[in-house]
Amino acid sequence: MDSPAGPGGGAADTVAISVCYVDASEPWIRELALPRGATLADAIEASGFRQAHPGVDPGQAGTGVHGRRRPLDHVLHDHDRVEIYRPLVFDPKESRRRRAAHKAASAGAKARERVR
């Protein structure tokens, strides 16, 4: 007879998760089964991420689950998708300022053309 966890009975003691990271070239995804109570840090370590991407520090870059930032001590649930974020290349506020300045300059140039 199968247990409520499914055939084999051991699934109740584990959680199935994915660890994902996308760099400039391609996505890196690992599917894992970890003991119930495992944390984000446990998942990153078990996935082999640090060996595959030695230059990336998940603690500095940021981590999350299903698009929401979570700390490394966050306890995972079945079917969670652990995400390791890339550091920002530039400051988003500075980028908005530049776009606004460019838009204002473009609008001014168009207005000057209409006056001529």
Secondary structure, DSSP 8 states (H G I E B T S, - for coil): --BTTBTTSGGGGEEEEEEEEE-SS-EEEEEEEEETT-BHHHHHHHHTHHHH-TT--HHHH-EEETTEE--TT-B--TT-EEEE----SS-HHHHHHHHHHHHHHHHHHHHHHHH-
